[in-house]
């Protein structure tokens, strides 16, 4: 009897829920609402079926918890039929409530990337390229797990043929690996902005190509890594003018081609600064005891001499601080006196890139000198506030 009643309820509920047709996409779910009249009719059908089946069972003298159906009489049978009908109705209501609640939650999870999108960032904390990505993720409030990679053994990224950091693993419908800090940022910004492309489709817009750099070394390049893959309407939402898009791309490239190359010559400028920098690197990084001691002293000495070679390679002044100050002031001239950020009232991707790169010097002598001898300090303080205490964003 119990099994039969369950099958009756199951088929009726299935017929009822079948009236809700959902067309799902990766990030956008459209549901046609249930017709209330159909719900009422279906509930009525369930009541009638239950009443009839209970009556038939009673005529055969089947037992229900130790008593016979026919012993109840017409009034009792009618009352019990109503009880079953009411119970079935309430059961269907609860199933509908749970089902619709689950679908609503699924829709919310898909519309809010942080709800279902799982991100894992493989990084060196003191790497300026990794810091760029963290600044972006923090500002956009994207929850992410951080895996600090051992810079000597790099066991944490042995799964990858790409042996540099940052690497971002994005798990949504499937697991995807994103390489190169600027590509990661462009992909994720496009994903947050566009409702028309899946993450897989967006990633396919950034193909990698092998190239040879000016030193004759084979490298992986992404020619369009500063572009966001948006249609015209989406582009207008992000960029108020065409000039603002060109400006953002120009300064994102400037960060990668120039600003980032000023960091090492400045933080390793003297033996004292090199030792202080490696003390910070070892303290914040993923080193064993022996590795840490070796890195702190041997690494500091090595980077002191390497920084001199980098200074020559990038044609820096003898006093590399001057190049750092001039770069900061050049950036502030581009931002202008009438904008809080290059993005206007809120940071754009260029703001986040500059902030992310400079942030790795915090706590070092070079950072203090930069704040005191350039015009960047007010902008930097505003960026620190908005990145670490962002206003809740709705995508």
GIJO-V274710 format. One line per field, one symbol per residue. psi: psi as a letter, one per 30 degrees, with the letter a starting at -180 (. if undefined). burial: I if it has 24 or more other ideal C-beta (glycine too) atoms within 12 Angstrom, else O. Layout:
psi=???
burial=???
//
This chain:
psi=eeeeeeeeeeeeeeeefffjkkjklegjkkkklkkeeeeeeeeeeeeeeeeeeeeeeeffgkkjhflkefffleeeeeeeeeeeeeeeeeeeeeeeeeeeeeeeeeeeeefjefefjkkkkklkegkeeeeeeeeeeeeghjkkkkjkkjfeehefgffkfjglllkkkjjcflkkkklkeeeeeeeeeeefekgfkleeeeeffikkkklkafggkklkljfgfgkkilaeeeefeejfleeeeeeeeefeeeeefeefffeefefgeleeeeeeefeeeeefaikleeeeeeeeeeeeeefeeeeeeeeeeghllejfeeeeeeeeeeeeeeelfgkelegcflkafeeeeeeeeffffkfleeeeeeefglgfeeeeeeeeefefilkkkk.
burial=OOOOIOOIIOOIIOOIIOOIOOOOOIIOIOOOOIOOOOIOOIIOIIIOIIIOIIOOIIOOOOOIOOOOIOOOOOOOIOOIIOOIIOOIIOIIOOIIOOIOOOIOOOOOOIIOIIOIIOIIIIIIIIIIIIIIIIIIIIIIIIOIOIIIIOIOOOOIIOOOOOOIIIIIIIOIOOOIIIIIIIIIIIIIIIIIIIIOIIIOOIIOIIOOOOOOOOOOOOOOOIOOIIIIIIOOOOOOOIIOOOOIIOIIIOIIIIIIOIIIIIIIIIIIIIOOIIIIIIIIIIOIIIIOOOOIOOIIOOIIOOIIOOIOOIIOOIOIOOOIIOIIIIIIOOIIOIIOOOOOIIIOOOIIIIIIIIIIIIIIIIOIIIIOIIIOOIOIOOIIOIIIOIIOOOOOOOI
//
